[in-house]
Amino acid sequence: MTNSNTVDYLVVGAGAMGMAFADALLTETDATIAIVDRRGRPGGHWNTSYPHVRLHQPSAFYGVNSRELGSGRKDSVGFNAGLYELASGTEVVTYFDQVMQQDFLPSGRVQYFPMSEYQGDGSIRSLATGDETTVAATTIVDATYMNVTVPSMRPPEFAVADDMICIPPNDLAQPGVLPAEHHVVVGGGKTAMDACLWLLDQQVDSDNITWIRPRDSWCLNRRNIQPGEEFFDHSVGGFVRQIEIAAEASSVEDLFARLEAEQLLLRLDPDVQPTMYRCATVTESEIDALRSITSVIRMGRVKRIDQFEIVMEQGSIATSPGTVHVDCTADGLERRPVLPVFDGDRITLQAVRTCQQVFSAAFIGHVEAAYDDEDLKNELATVVPHPNTDIDWLRVTLANGMNSARWRRDEDLAAWLSAARLDAFSELRGVVSELEGDEAGLLERMNEAAIPAVVKLQEFLATSE
Protein backbone atom coordinates (compact mmCIF):
# COMPACT_ATOMS: atom_id res chain seq x y z
CA MET A 1 0.00 0.00 0.00
CA THR A 2 1.32 3.45 -0.87
CA ASN A 3 0.31 6.74 0.75
CA SER A 4 1.53 10.24 -0.06
CA ASN A 5 1.57 13.64 1.58
CA THR A 6 3.47 16.92 1.64
CA VAL A 7 5.51 18.61 4.40
CA ASP A 8 8.01 21.43 4.68
CA TYR A 9 10.77 19.32 6.25
CA LEU A 10 11.55 15.62 6.23
CA VAL A 11 13.90 14.84 9.14
CA VAL A 12 15.74 11.53 8.76
CA GLY A 13 16.61 10.34 12.25
CA ALA A 14 14.75 10.77 15.55
CA GLY A 15 17.88 10.79 17.67
CA ALA A 16 18.87 13.66 19.93
CA MET A 17 20.00 15.91 17.08
CA GLY A 18 16.93 15.29 14.93
CA MET A 19 14.63 15.97 17.86
CA ALA A 20 16.45 19.16 18.90
CA PHE A 21 16.36 20.49 15.33
CA ALA A 22 12.66 19.70 14.90
CA ASP A 23 11.87 21.31 18.25
CA ALA A 24 13.51 24.57 17.17
CA LEU A 25 11.46 24.66 13.97
CA LEU A 26 8.22 23.87 15.79
CA THR A 27 8.91 26.60 18.33
CA GLU A 28 10.01 29.31 15.93
CA THR A 29 8.02 28.65 12.73
CA ASP A 30 4.71 27.22 11.56
CA ALA A 31 6.48 24.53 9.49
CA THR A 32 5.16 21.01 9.01
CA ILE A 33 7.61 18.18 9.66
CA ALA A 34 7.85 14.47 8.98
CA ILE A 35 10.30 12.48 11.14
CA VAL A 36 11.39 9.00 10.09
CA ASP A 37 13.52 6.61 12.13
CA ARG A 38 14.45 2.93 11.99
CA ARG A 39 13.87 2.48 15.72
CA GLY A 40 10.55 2.07 17.45
CA ARG A 41 11.06 5.05 19.75
CA PRO A 42 12.81 8.40 19.45
CA GLY A 43 16.17 8.81 21.14
CA GLY A 44 18.54 7.25 18.61
CA HIS A 45 21.50 5.36 20.08
CA TRP A 46 20.15 5.90 23.61
CA ASN A 47 17.76 3.04 22.86
CA THR A 48 20.69 0.62 22.64
CA SER A 49 23.14 2.12 25.14
CA TYR A 50 24.36 0.22 28.21
CA PRO A 51 22.05 0.26 31.25
CA HIS A 52 24.46 2.15 33.51
CA VAL A 53 25.11 4.96 31.02
CA ARG A 54 24.54 8.51 32.15
CA LEU A 55 25.05 11.86 30.49
CA HIS A 56 28.62 13.18 30.65
CA GLN A 57 27.38 16.66 31.49
CA PRO A 58 24.40 18.00 33.48
CA SER A 59 20.88 17.20 32.32
CA ALA A 60 20.26 20.96 32.21
CA PHE A 61 22.28 21.12 28.98
CA TYR A 62 20.64 18.21 27.13
CA GLY A 63 17.44 17.42 25.25
CA VAL A 64 15.38 19.96 23.31
CA ASN A 65 15.27 23.70 23.94
CA SER A 66 11.58 23.88 24.80
CA ARG A 67 11.44 21.24 27.54
CA GLU A 68 13.54 20.74 30.67
CA LEU A 69 15.27 17.42 31.23
CA GLY A 70 15.50 16.34 34.85
CA SER A 71 14.49 17.99 38.08
CA GLY A 72 17.29 20.52 38.43
CA ARG A 73 18.61 18.77 41.53
CA LYS A 74 22.14 17.95 42.56
CA ASP A 75 23.26 14.39 43.21
CA SER A 76 23.90 13.58 46.86
CA VAL A 77 25.58 10.19 46.46
CA GLY A 78 27.99 8.51 44.08
CA PHE A 79 30.81 9.84 41.95
CA ASN A 80 28.77 12.91 40.93
CA ALA A 81 27.81 13.93 44.47
CA GLY A 82 27.53 17.68 44.90
CA LEU A 83 27.10 18.35 41.18
CA TYR A 84 23.96 18.68 39.10
CA GLU A 85 22.19 15.49 38.06
CA LEU A 86 23.15 13.38 35.06
CA ALA A 87 20.16 11.74 33.38
CA SER A 88 20.36 7.98 32.90
CA GLY A 89 19.88 6.39 29.51
CA THR A 90 16.38 5.30 30.54
CA GLU A 91 15.51 8.86 31.55
CA VAL A 92 16.80 10.21 28.23
CA VAL A 93 14.76 7.74 26.15
CA THR A 94 11.64 8.41 28.23
CA TYR A 95 12.20 12.15 27.86
CA PHE A 96 12.41 12.02 24.06
CA ASP A 97 9.33 9.79 23.92
CA GLN A 98 7.45 12.37 26.00
CA VAL A 99 8.63 15.17 23.72
CA MET A 100 7.25 13.26 20.75
CA GLN A 101 3.99 12.13 22.34
CA GLN A 102 3.19 15.20 24.43
CA ASP A 103 4.64 18.04 22.37
CA PHE A 104 5.39 17.17 18.76
CA LEU A 105 2.41 15.03 17.74
CA PRO A 106 -0.25 17.09 19.57
CA SER A 107 0.98 20.15 17.64
CA GLY A 108 -0.70 18.72 14.54
CA ARG A 109 2.37 19.70 12.51
CA VAL A 110 4.49 16.58 12.99
CA GLN A 111 4.13 13.20 11.34
CA TYR A 112 6.20 10.43 12.92
CA PHE A 113 7.28 7.27 11.10
CA PRO A 114 8.93 4.92 13.61
CA MET A 115 10.22 1.49 12.55
CA SER A 116 10.66 2.94 9.08
CA GLU A 117 13.45 3.39 6.59
CA TYR A 118 14.03 6.40 4.39
CA GLN A 119 14.86 5.15 0.91
CA GLY A 120 15.52 8.50 -0.76
CA ASP A 121 13.39 10.59 -3.11
CA GLY A 122 10.76 11.04 -0.40
CA SER A 123 10.08 7.29 -0.12
CA ILE A 124 9.56 5.81 3.36
CA ARG A 125 9.14 2.06 3.89
CA SER A 126 7.74 0.59 7.09
CA LEU A 127 10.03 -2.08 8.53
CA ALA A 128 7.00 -3.58 10.27
CA THR A 129 4.60 -3.92 7.35
CA GLY A 130 6.54 -3.13 4.21
CA ASP A 131 4.05 -0.41 3.33
CA GLU A 132 5.47 2.60 1.54
CA THR A 133 4.70 6.28 2.02
CA THR A 134 5.82 9.07 -0.25
CA VAL A 135 6.53 12.38 1.47
CA ALA A 136 7.12 15.41 -0.72
CA ALA A 137 9.32 17.72 1.34
CA THR A 138 10.76 21.11 0.52
CA THR A 139 13.87 20.30 2.59
CA ILE A 140 15.49 17.00 3.60
CA VAL A 141 17.29 17.07 6.95
CA ASP A 142 19.93 14.39 7.55
CA ALA A 143 20.08 13.86 11.31
CA THR A 144 22.05 10.61 10.96
CA TYR A 145 25.27 11.92 9.44
CA MET A 146 27.23 12.04 12.70
CA ASN A 147 26.87 8.24 12.85
CA VAL A 148 26.86 7.70 16.61
CA THR A 149 27.81 4.07 17.29
CA VAL A 150 27.83 2.26 20.64
CA PRO A 151 29.37 -1.20 21.23
CA SER A 152 26.04 -3.07 21.25
CA MET A 153 25.32 -1.88 17.70
CA ARG A 154 28.09 -3.95 16.09
CA PRO A 155 30.29 -6.99 16.77
CA PRO A 156 33.86 -6.45 18.03
CA GLU A 157 36.22 -5.14 15.39
CA PHE A 158 38.81 -7.73 16.41
CA ALA A 159 38.70 -11.50 16.13
CA VAL A 160 37.45 -13.46 19.14
CA ALA A 161 38.13 -17.18 19.51
CA ASP A 162 35.25 -19.59 20.05
CA ASP A 163 34.17 -20.03 23.67
CA MET A 164 35.83 -16.79 24.78
CA ILE A 165 33.61 -14.29 26.58
CA CYS A 166 33.62 -10.91 24.86
CA ILE A 167 30.62 -8.70 25.52
CA PRO A 168 29.50 -5.09 25.07
CA PRO A 169 29.08 -3.19 28.35
CA ASN A 170 25.30 -3.68 27.98
CA ASP A 171 25.72 -7.32 29.01
CA LEU A 172 27.75 -6.75 32.17
CA ALA A 173 24.63 -6.79 34.33
CA GLN A 174 23.12 -9.86 32.66
CA PRO A 175 22.65 -12.86 35.01
CA GLY A 176 25.48 -15.36 34.76
CA VAL A 177 28.11 -12.95 33.41
CA LEU A 178 29.59 -12.12 36.83
CA PRO A 179 31.45 -13.14 38.91
CA ALA A 180 34.38 -13.88 36.64
CA GLU A 181 37.94 -15.11 36.97
CA HIS A 182 39.10 -11.74 35.72
CA HIS A 183 37.80 -8.69 33.86
CA VAL A 184 39.47 -7.08 30.85
CA VAL A 185 38.11 -3.74 29.66
CA VAL A 186 39.14 -2.88 26.10
CA GLY A 187 39.18 0.79 25.05
CA GLY A 188 40.47 4.14 26.26
CA GLY A 189 37.39 6.37 25.94
CA LYS A 190 34.45 7.33 28.13
CA THR A 191 32.62 4.03 27.54
CA ALA A 192 35.61 2.14 28.92
CA MET A 193 35.79 4.53 31.86
CA ASP A 194 32.11 3.90 32.55
CA ALA A 195 32.62 0.12 32.40
CA CYS A 196 35.52 0.31 34.86
CA LEU A 197 33.57 2.57 37.21
CA TRP A 198 30.56 0.24 37.09
CA LEU A 199 32.73 -2.76 37.99
CA LEU A 200 34.32 -0.85 40.86
CA ASP A 201 30.86 0.27 42.02
CA GLN A 202 29.83 -3.40 42.14
CA GLN A 203 32.72 -3.97 44.55
CA VAL A 204 34.87 -5.81 42.01
CA ASP A 205 38.43 -5.59 43.34
CA SER A 206 40.55 -3.24 41.25
CA ASP A 207 43.26 -5.93 41.18
CA ASN A 208 40.79 -8.12 39.31
CA ILE A 209 40.47 -5.62 36.44
CA THR A 210 42.85 -5.21 33.52
CA TRP A 211 42.38 -2.14 31.36
CA ILE A 212 43.67 -2.22 27.79
CA ARG A 213 44.11 1.45 27.02
CA PRO A 214 45.61 2.09 23.58
CA ARG A 215 45.73 5.84 24.26
CA ASP A 216 45.43 7.93 27.39
CA SER A 217 42.96 10.78 27.30
CA TRP A 218 42.70 14.32 28.54
CA CYS A 219 39.32 14.68 30.26
CA LEU A 220 37.17 17.69 31.08
CA ASN A 221 36.47 18.38 34.73
CA ARG A 222 32.70 18.19 35.23
CA ARG A 223 32.90 20.61 38.13
CA ASN A 224 33.64 23.34 35.57
CA ILE A 225 30.57 22.53 33.46
CA GLN A 226 27.70 23.29 35.81
CA PRO A 227 24.62 25.52 35.72
CA GLY A 228 23.82 27.94 38.48
CA GLU A 229 25.48 30.92 40.11
CA GLU A 230 27.08 28.84 42.87
CA PHE A 231 29.47 27.32 40.33
CA PHE A 232 30.29 30.67 38.75
CA ASP A 233 33.95 30.62 39.76
CA HIS A 234 34.40 27.18 38.22
CA SER A 235 32.31 27.64 35.08
CA VAL A 236 32.77 31.25 33.94
CA GLY A 237 35.96 31.66 35.92
CA GLY A 238 37.36 28.45 34.46
CA PHE A 239 36.42 29.53 30.94
CA VAL A 240 38.16 32.87 31.35
CA ARG A 241 41.21 31.21 32.88
CA GLN A 242 41.35 28.83 29.91
CA ILE A 243 41.54 31.79 27.52
CA GLU A 244 44.23 33.42 29.64
CA ILE A 245 46.27 30.22 29.73
CA ALA A 246 46.08 29.94 25.95
CA ALA A 247 47.36 33.50 25.69
CA GLU A 248 50.14 32.99 28.25
CA ALA A 249 51.47 29.54 27.30
CA SER A 250 54.96 29.32 25.80
CA SER A 251 54.44 25.94 24.11
CA VAL A 252 51.87 23.20 23.63
CA GLU A 253 53.44 21.30 26.52
CA ASP A 254 53.25 24.38 28.73
CA LEU A 255 49.63 24.93 27.69
CA PHE A 256 48.51 21.47 28.82
CA ALA A 257 50.58 21.69 32.00
CA ARG A 258 48.86 24.96 32.93
CA LEU A 259 45.38 23.59 32.09
CA GLU A 260 46.06 20.58 34.27
CA ALA A 261 47.43 22.69 37.13
CA GLU A 262 44.18 24.68 37.12
CA GLN A 263 42.20 21.38 37.00
CA LEU A 264 40.55 22.44 33.76
CA LEU A 265 41.82 19.22 32.20
CA LEU A 266 42.36 15.95 34.07
CA ARG A 267 44.33 12.85 33.17
CA LEU A 268 44.12 9.26 34.35
CA ASP A 269 47.80 8.62 34.95
CA PRO A 270 50.01 11.48 36.16
CA ASP A 271 53.03 9.72 34.66
CA VAL A 272 51.61 9.29 31.14
CA GLN A 273 51.15 12.22 28.78
CA PRO A 274 47.74 11.88 27.09
CA THR A 275 47.59 11.85 23.31
CA MET A 276 43.80 11.71 23.04
CA TYR A 277 41.06 14.27 23.64
CA ARG A 278 37.43 13.37 22.92
CA CYS A 279 35.46 15.52 25.38
CA ALA A 280 35.18 12.79 28.00
CA THR A 281 33.85 14.55 31.09
CA VAL A 282 34.54 13.16 34.57
CA THR A 283 34.74 14.16 38.20
CA GLU A 284 37.90 14.18 40.27
CA SER A 285 36.47 11.33 42.38
CA GLU A 286 35.99 9.25 39.22
CA ILE A 287 39.62 9.90 38.29
CA ASP A 288 40.68 8.76 41.76
CA ALA A 289 38.64 5.57 41.42
CA LEU A 290 39.97 4.81 37.95
CA ARG A 291 43.54 5.27 39.17
CA SER A 292 42.99 2.34 41.54
CA ILE A 293 43.17 0.07 38.48
CA THR A 294 46.91 -0.47 38.16
CA SER A 295 46.90 -3.22 35.52
CA VAL A 296 46.86 -0.89 32.51
CA ILE A 297 48.09 -2.26 29.18
CA ARG A 298 49.40 0.13 26.54
CA MET A 299 50.31 -2.06 23.57
CA GLY A 300 48.06 -0.49 20.96
CA ARG A 301 44.71 -1.75 19.73
CA VAL A 302 43.52 -5.32 20.18
CA LYS A 303 43.92 -7.46 17.05
CA ARG A 304 42.44 -10.69 18.38
CA ILE A 305 41.47 -12.53 21.54
CA ASP A 306 42.68 -16.11 21.43
CA GLN A 307 41.88 -18.79 23.97
CA PHE A 308 44.83 -17.94 26.21
CA GLU A 309 46.22 -14.75 24.74
CA ILE A 310 45.16 -11.21 23.82
CA VAL A 311 47.17 -10.06 20.82
CA MET A 312 47.64 -6.33 20.33
CA GLU A 313 49.55 -4.19 17.85
CA GLN A 314 52.66 -4.05 20.02
CA GLY A 315 52.56 -7.21 22.11
CA SER A 316 50.32 -9.65 23.91
CA ILE A 317 49.12 -10.63 27.39
CA ALA A 318 47.68 -13.80 28.84
CA THR A 319 43.96 -14.40 29.23
CA SER A 320 41.66 -17.33 29.97
CA PRO A 321 38.26 -18.74 28.99
CA GLY A 322 36.95 -17.64 32.39
CA THR A 323 37.84 -14.00 31.79
CA VAL A 324 35.11 -11.53 30.84
CA HIS A 325 36.34 -9.21 28.09
CA VAL A 326 34.33 -6.00 27.74
CA ASP A 327 34.47 -4.38 24.29
CA CYS A 328 34.28 -0.59 24.65
CA THR A 329 35.93 0.31 21.35
CA ALA A 330 33.00 1.61 19.29
CA ASP A 331 33.56 5.09 17.90
CA GLY A 332 30.77 7.07 19.51
CA LEU A 333 32.19 10.37 18.25
CA GLU A 334 33.35 9.40 14.80
CA ARG A 335 35.17 12.18 13.01
CA ARG A 336 33.22 12.74 9.81
CA PRO A 337 34.17 14.77 6.73
CA VAL A 338 32.80 18.30 7.02
CA LEU A 339 29.85 19.03 4.73
CA PRO A 340 28.02 22.32 4.21
CA VAL A 341 25.23 22.35 6.78
CA PHE A 342 22.95 24.15 4.33
CA ASP A 343 23.08 22.94 0.73
CA GLY A 344 20.06 23.88 -1.36
CA ASP A 345 17.16 21.67 -0.32
CA ARG A 346 19.31 19.62 2.07
CA ILE A 347 20.44 20.25 5.66
CA THR A 348 23.11 18.02 7.21
CA LEU A 349 23.21 18.31 11.00
CA GLN A 350 26.73 18.56 12.43
CA ALA A 351 28.40 20.06 15.50
CA VAL A 352 28.90 23.81 15.49
CA ARG A 353 30.20 23.73 19.07
CA THR A 354 32.55 20.93 19.98
CA CYS A 355 30.83 17.86 21.41
CA GLN A 356 27.58 19.79 21.97
CA GLN A 357 25.43 17.98 19.44
CA VAL A 358 21.97 18.86 20.72
CA PHE A 359 22.83 22.52 21.15
CA SER A 360 24.28 22.46 17.63
CA ALA A 361 21.13 20.93 16.16
CA ALA A 362 18.87 23.45 17.91
CA PHE A 363 21.16 26.27 16.79
CA ILE A 364 20.99 25.06 13.17
CA GLY A 365 17.19 24.89 13.48
CA HIS A 366 17.12 28.49 14.66
CA VAL A 367 19.41 29.64 11.83
CA GLU A 368 17.16 27.88 9.33
CA ALA A 369 14.13 29.62 10.83
CA ALA A 370 15.64 33.10 11.14
CA TYR A 371 17.84 33.58 8.07
CA ASP A 372 17.32 33.27 4.32
CA ASP A 373 20.73 33.70 2.70
CA GLU A 374 22.46 30.33 2.40
CA ASP A 375 25.98 31.74 2.50
CA LEU A 376 25.19 33.60 5.71
CA LYS A 377 23.58 30.51 7.22
CA ASN A 378 26.68 28.42 6.51
CA GLU A 379 28.90 31.17 7.89
CA LEU A 380 26.95 31.13 11.14
CA ALA A 381 26.84 27.32 11.21
CA THR A 382 30.56 26.74 10.71
CA VAL A 383 31.19 23.08 11.56
CA VAL A 384 33.50 22.14 14.43
CA PRO A 385 34.61 18.53 13.78
CA HIS A 386 34.78 16.10 16.68
CA PRO A 387 38.21 16.07 18.34
CA ASN A 388 40.39 12.97 18.49
CA THR A 389 43.95 13.88 19.49
CA ASP A 390 45.37 16.11 22.19
CA ILE A 391 46.22 18.72 19.55
CA ASP A 392 42.56 18.76 18.58
CA TRP A 393 41.88 20.46 21.91
CA LEU A 394 43.62 23.51 20.46
CA ARG A 395 41.76 23.20 17.18
CA VAL A 396 38.26 22.95 18.63
CA THR A 397 38.92 25.59 21.29
CA LEU A 398 39.97 27.99 18.56
CA ALA A 399 36.99 27.07 16.35
CA ASN A 400 34.55 27.44 19.25
CA GLY A 401 35.97 30.86 20.03
CA MET A 402 35.75 32.02 16.44
CA ASN A 403 32.14 30.84 16.17
CA SER A 404 31.15 32.50 19.44
CA ALA A 405 32.76 35.78 18.40
CA ARG A 406 30.85 35.71 15.12
CA TRP A 407 27.57 34.93 16.87
CA ARG A 408 27.99 37.79 19.35
CA ARG A 409 28.28 40.28 16.47
CA ASP A 410 24.70 39.44 15.45
CA GLU A 411 22.37 41.08 17.98
CA ASP A 412 19.39 38.87 17.14
CA LEU A 413 21.48 35.73 17.37
CA ALA A 414 23.03 36.85 20.65
CA ALA A 415 19.53 37.40 22.02
CA TRP A 416 18.49 33.89 20.96
CA LEU A 417 21.55 32.41 22.63
CA SER A 418 20.87 34.27 25.85
CA ALA A 419 17.48 32.53 26.10
CA ALA A 420 18.54 29.10 24.83
CA ARG A 421 18.26 26.40 27.49
CA LEU A 422 20.75 24.18 25.65
CA ASP A 423 23.41 26.87 25.63
CA ALA A 424 25.47 25.99 28.70
CA PHE A 425 26.47 29.64 29.12
CA SER A 426 23.08 31.31 28.61
CA GLU A 427 22.13 31.45 32.29
CA LEU A 428 25.63 32.47 33.26
CA ARG A 429 25.65 35.34 30.75
CA GLY A 430 22.75 36.81 32.69
CA VAL A 431 24.72 36.47 35.90
CA VAL A 432 27.78 38.10 34.32
CA SER A 433 25.76 41.10 33.14
CA GLU A 434 24.75 41.87 36.73
CA LEU A 435 28.16 41.46 38.32
CA GLU A 436 30.01 44.14 40.18
CA GLY A 437 33.50 44.47 41.60
CA ASP A 438 36.13 41.77 41.10
CA GLU A 439 33.76 39.31 39.44
CA ALA A 440 32.77 41.89 36.86
CA GLY A 441 36.44 42.13 36.00
CA LEU A 442 36.23 38.65 34.48
CA LEU A 443 34.72 40.13 31.33
CA GLU A 444 37.56 42.61 31.02
CA ARG A 445 40.09 39.84 31.56
CA MET A 446 38.42 37.68 28.93
CA ASN A 447 38.36 40.49 26.38
CA GLU A 448 42.00 41.31 27.03
CA ALA A 449 43.11 37.70 26.57
CA ALA A 450 40.87 36.75 23.62
CA ILE A 451 42.95 38.02 20.70
CA PRO A 452 46.33 36.94 22.15
CA ALA A 453 44.81 33.49 22.80
CA VAL A 454 43.64 33.19 19.19
CA VAL A 455 47.07 34.20 17.89
CA LYS A 456 48.86 31.76 20.20
CA LEU A 457 46.56 28.83 19.37
CA GLN A 458 47.03 29.49 15.66
CA GLU A 459 50.81 29.50 16.14
CA PHE A 460 50.74 26.26 18.10
CA LEU A 461 48.56 24.58 15.50
CA ALA A 462 50.83 25.70 12.67
CA THR A 463 53.88 24.15 14.35
CA SER A 464 51.99 20.95 15.33
CA GLU A 465 50.75 19.97 11.88
N, C-alpha and C positions, 0 to 999 in steps of 0.2 A: 504494500500500500504506500502511496506517495502523497504527501501533503506539501503545501507551499505557503509561504507568507513573506512579509517584508518588514525589516527593521532598520534602524540607523546603524547599529553596531552589532557585529557578531564576534563575541569574545570566545576564543578557543582556550579553554583551561579555567577551571573553577578553583584553582589553588589560591594562595594568599594574595599573589599579585593580581590575578584576574579579578578577584573579589574587591580588592582595594581600588582598582581602576574603575570598575563598574559602579562602585559606591560614589566615587567622585562625580561621575557623569550623572547619576541619578540625583545627587544632591544639587548640582550646579546647572543642570540643563533639563529639558523636557524630552530627552532622547529616549527611544525605545531600544532595548538590548536583548539579544539572544545569547545565552551562555551554554556552551556544550562542554562536556567533560566525560572521560572514559570511566570515572569512578561513580559509585552510587551516591556519594555525598560530596558536598564542597569541602575544600580544605587541602586538596592536593596530596603531597607526600605525607602530611600529618596523619592521613588515614592508614599509612603503613609504617609509621615510625615506631621505635621501641617503646614499651610501656613506661619506662622510667624517664623518658625524655621530658625536658622542660625547656622553656625559652632561655636563650643565653642572657637576654636583657629584660628589663622589667615589662610586665604585661601592659603598662601604661603606654608603651611605644609600639604596640603591635595590634594587628587587626585592620579594621576599616576606620576611616576618619569619623564617621557619624555615630559610632557606637563604642562605648567603653568596653574594654576587656578586663575582667577581674573586678575586685572589690576595692582596690586602692589601698590595701593593707600591706603592712610589712610582715615578713616571716619572723616567727619567734623561735623556731627550732631549725636544726639542720645547718648545712654549709652556707645557706643564704640568710641566716639569722641576722636581723637588724636592718636588712635591705628590703626594698619593695618586691612584692610577690612575683614569681615566675610561673606563668600558666603551664600546666601539664599538657601533654599531647591530647589527652581526652578533653580537657577544657577547651583547647583551641578548636578541635573538630566540632564540638558542641556549639561553640560560639559561631563558627562560620555557618553551621546548619541553621542556627537561629537567625542570623543575618539574612539568609536566603528565605526562610519560611516566614519570618515575622516582618521583614523590611522590604526585601526585593520583590518577592512575588505579590504581596498585597498592594504594591504600588501600581499594579496593572500595566507596568511598562517593561517588565522582564519576563522572558520565556526561558525556562531552564530545561536542558536536555541532559539529564544524568545517564550514565551507562550508555553513552553514545560516542560515536567516532566522527570527527570532521574529516571528510574525504576530499575537500577542496571544491572550488566552484560553487560554494553555497550548499553542498550536499552533506547531510547529516544522516548517519545510519545508526539505528538502535542496536546495541550489542545484545539486548535482551530478546528482541522480536525480529530483528532484521528489517524492520520497516524503515523507509527513507523519507526524509523531510528536506525540502529545498527552501533555504532561507536566502532571500535577496537582501544583501546588506550593503549600505553605502561604504562602510569601512570594516575591514577585518582586523581584529586585534589578536596578535599571537602572544598569549600569556604562558606559553610553554617553552619559550626559547631558552630560558636560563637553565632548563634541564636538571632540576634538583633530583638527585639520586641518593637513596639511603640503602644500607646493606641488604635489607630484606627484599629489595626490588630486583636483585640480580644475584647469580651465583658468585662465589669467590673468583677473583681474576687470577688465581694461582691454582695449580693442580693439587688435589687432595686425594690421598690414597684411600682405597676402600676400607671401611670399618673405622676410619679416623673420625673423631668428632670435631666438626668445624661448623659453627653456627653464627648467624647474625645476632646482634645484641638483643633482638626481639625475643629470642628463645631462651635467654638466660633464666627467666623466671618460670619456664615450663617445668612441670613435675618430671622428676627423673633425671634432669640435667645436672643438678647439684645434689650432694657434694661430689667433688671430683678429686682425682689424684693431684692434679695441678691445673692451673689456669694460665693460658697464654692469650694476651690481648694483642691483636695485630693492627697497627695503625698509629699515627702520631697526632691526629686531629682531635676535635672536640668530641666526636663520637667515641673514640678510644678513651678519652678522659672520663666521659660519662660512664663507660663500661667499668673502668677501674674504680671509680667512686662508688658505683652501685655495689660492686663486689665488696669493697671495704665497708660499706654501710650495712651489708649482710653479715658482717663480722668474719669475713674470710681473712685469714692472716695474710699480711702483706708479703711474708716470705713465701707464700703459696701462689704468688702471682708473678708471672714473667711478662714484661711489656716490650714487645718488638716495636721500636720507635725509629723508623728510617730517618726522620728529621725531627729536631727539636723546634718548638714553636715559641715565638713571642705571643703573649696573651694580653688582652685588655683587662684592666682591673675594674670589676663590676661596680665597685664603690664609687667610681668616677662617672658612672652612667646611671644616674638616679634622678627621678623627678623630685620636685619639692624644694622649698627654700632651705630646709635644714641641711641639704647636701650641697649648698651653693659653693662652698669653698672647694669641694672635691670636683663638682661638675664644671661650673663656669671657671672657677679658679684653676682647675686642672687643664681645661682647654686653653686658657690664656698662657699658662706656664708651658704648655706644649709648643705654642707658637714662639714663645721667648727662647725656649731651648733650641728650636730649629734655627733661630736667628743667631744664637750664641755659639753653637757647636763648631768645633774646629775640624771635624772629620765625621765620617759615618760612624766610626767606632765610638767617638766621643758623644755623638748624638744619642746612640742607644744606651750608653752608660748613664748619661744624664736622665733620660726617660725612665730608666730602671731605678735610679737613685731617688727619683720623685714618686716612684711606685705608679707611674702612668702605664708602664709596661711591666709584665711579670714573666719570669721564665721558670721552667720546671727544675732545671739543674743549674745551680750557680756556677758550676765548673764547665758547662758546655754552652758555647755561643750558639744561639738559635739561628737557623737559616731559613725558617718558615714563618710566615705571618698570614693568617687566614681569618682574622677577626674573632678567634675563640675568646670568649669572655668568661672569666672565672673570678672567684673570690680568693683572698689570701688564705683562708682556711682550707679551701679546696687545694691550693698549691701545696700547703703543708701536708695534707693527707696524701696527695699524689707522690710527694717526695719520700713517703714511707716505703714505697715500692723501689727496692734497690736493685732488683734483677732487671736491668734495662739493657736491651740488645740493640746495638747500632751497627748493623751489617747490611744496610740497604733494604730494599723491598723483598718480600717473600716470593720465591719462585715456585716452591712446591712444599707440601707437607707429606712426607713419607711416613711409613709406619713407626720408625724410631728416630726420625731426623727431620728438622725443619731446615730447608735449604734456602739461603738468601743470596743476594747479589755478591756479597763479600765474605761469605762463610756459612757455617751451619751450627746448629745446636741440637742437643738430644731432645726427644719428646717420647711419648708413649701412647698406646691406644686408650688409656684411661684419662688422658689430658683433654680438657675442654679448650678448644681453640676458638676465639671470638673474633670474627672478621669485621673490622671497623674501617675498611679501606675504601668504601664508596666515596666518590667525589661529590659531596653535597654542594660545593660551591665551584662547580666547573667553570674554568675560565673560557668564555666563549668569544669568538670573533665579534668585534664591535660592528653593529649595523646601525644605519640611521633609524632613530626611533620613529620618526614620521617620514613616510615614503609613499606619497600619493594616497591611495585608498587602503594603505596598510600601516598599522602601528605595531611595532615590536617592542614589548616591555623589557626594559633592562634597568640596571641600577644607575641612578644619577647621583647617589651618595653611597659611598662604599659600604657594602654589607647591610644596607637598609632597604631591603627589597620592597616592603609594603609601603613605606614612605615614598619610595621612588615611583611605584605604580600609581599611588594617589596623586603625586605631583604631576606625573604625565597626564593623568585624567584631567587635572585642573588646567594644565597648559592646553590640552585639546579643547576644553570648554571655553577658555578665555581668549585664545589667540587664533588668528586666521592664517597669517603668513607662515608657510612651511619652513622657510629658512630661519625665521625667528624662533619658531617652536623647537627646531633642532639645536639652535644655539643655546636656548634655555635648558633643554634636556640633553646636555652633553653627557655621554655615557662615561661612567667610572668603572672599568673592568674589575672583577673580583681579584683581590691580591692572592699571591701564592708564596713569594719569597720575602725575606726580610727587607730587601731593597724596595719591594712593592709598598712597604709602609710609607716610604718617602713619596712614591708615585701617587698613591691614593690620597695622602694627606694634602699634597699639592693640588690635585684635581678637585678635591672637596672644597679647598679654600678658594680656588678660582671660580667654581660654580657658585659658592655662597656669595662671593663678592659681586658676581654678575646679577644674582637674584636680588641683592639688596639695592641695586641701582634702579630697579623697577618698583615703583611705589606700590602698585596694585599687587604685585607678586609678594612683596615684603609684607603687605597687610594679610594676604592669604596665609603665608607662613606663620605669622604671629598667632593665628587662630587655629592652626592645624594641630590636631591631637597627636598625629603620628610624627610630628617634628619634635624630636627629643629636646630641642632648645626653645620651643615656643613659649612654654610657661616661664622659663628662666629669663627670656628676653624681657618679659613684663616685670620680673623682679629687678633686673638690671636697670631698667628705665627709671625705677623709683629709688635707686640707691643714693646714698650720700656718704661723704667722707672717704675713708680708705677703700671701701668696697667699690665706690663709684670710680675710683682710679683704675680699676681693672680694665674698663673700656679704653682709657687713655693708653694703658700699657699694651693692650692688644693692638690698637691702631699704630702705635709706635713700632711694634715688632713685626707687623704683618708683611710689609714690603721686604725688609731684610730677610725674613724667613723664606719668602718665595724665592728670592735670589739665591739664598744658600741651598735650598732644596734642589733648585735647578742645577746648581754647580755640582752638588753631590751626585745627582742622577747622571749628569754628563760624564763624570769620571768613573761611574759604576757600570756603565753599559758594556 
